[in-house]
Amino acid sequence: RMESPIQGFSRWATADFETEGATIPANSRVIVLYGAGNRDHRKFTNPNDFDISRPSVADHLAFGHGEHACVGMNLARLEISAILSALLPRVERFELRAIERNLINVLRGFASCKVTVH
């Protein structure tokens, strides 16, 4: 998954926490930005490019992690696997023609996505 539909969520730090040389004090509000994490240049080479052969593909944050993992992630993975398996023998390539994004602060998605199938 290149990006997450939910762009972030917040929590309260229950104790002081140090990361990357900075301290997050206890009782501070912390916001996790999923979209930024999936494009971390320290983790992924060419983070803004869609690359089907990207190493560490399972290390993205789009489906959450641990107890906050997406309940539907296994179904989503099964669906995309079934769709791609059905299309692979029939489709040479997809050509992205036009994208129109939804204008919503917390959700990232498409109002429309026009594709030519070859």
N, C-alpha and C positions, 0 to 999 in steps of 0.2 A: 504494500500500500504506500503510495507516494505521500499521501497526507491524510490527516484525520478530519472527519466531519466536525467534530467538536474541537475547537481550537485551544481550549484551556479550562482549568478549574482551579479553585483556590482552597487552601486549608490554613489552619493556624499551627505554627510551630509550637510544640509542647515543651521543647528544651532548646538551649543554644545548639546550633549546628554549624560546623565549618565545612565549606566547600569552595574549591578553586581559590583559596586564599582569602575568602570573605566569610564573616560570621553572620549567620541569621540568628538574631536574638529570640529567645523564648517569647511567646505571645505575639509574634509578628505574623502578619498575613503573608502567605507565600502563594504565588501563582505559577502553576506549571503550564507552560505553553507548548502543547504537543507539536504544533506545526513547526516551531523553531527547532525542536529536538530532532525532527526527521530531516532537517536540513543542516545539521551540525557538520561543518567542514572538518572538525577534528575527528569525527567518526566515519564520515562517508566522503570518498573522493567524488568530486563533481556533484555535490549534494542537491543541486537544483535540477539535475538531469534525470529523466526517467530511464533507468537502465535495468533491463530484465535480468542481467547477470551480476547485479550489484552484490558484492560479498556482504555477509552479515545481514542479509535481508530481514531476518527475524528479530534483529536488534532495534527495529523502529518502535516508535511509541504510539502508532496509530490505533492499536487495539488495547492500549493501556498495559498494565503490568500487575502481576500478583493478584491480590484480592480485588484490585480495581480493574482487572482485565474485562474486556467486552464480553458480555454473555453470548452475543451472536457471532463471535469471531470464527468459531469452527464452522458454522453454517456458511458464513461469507467465504471462507477458504474453499469449502466444498463446492459452493455455487460457481466461483470463478474457475475452479479446476474443471468442472463439468462443461461450462461454457467454452473455455479455451480448447478443451479436448474435442468438442463437437465442431468448433470452427477451424481448427488447425488443418484438417484435410481439404477444406473448402475455400479458405481465404489466403491470398498471397500477402496482403498487407492492409493496414488501416491508414487512411489519410485524414488527419485532423484538419477540418476546414474552418470552423469558427467556434469560439467558446464565449458564453455569456455567464458571468458569475452571479450568484445570488448576493444581494447586498445586506448581509446579516452579520452583526459583530461577532457572535459566539459560534456560529455554524459556518462551515465552508462547504459550498456545493455549487452546482450548476443550475442556472435557470434554463439553459439550453447548451447542447454540445452536438455540433453537426460533424458527422464523420462520413467519409466515402469508403466503402468496402470494396477492395479489389480482389 
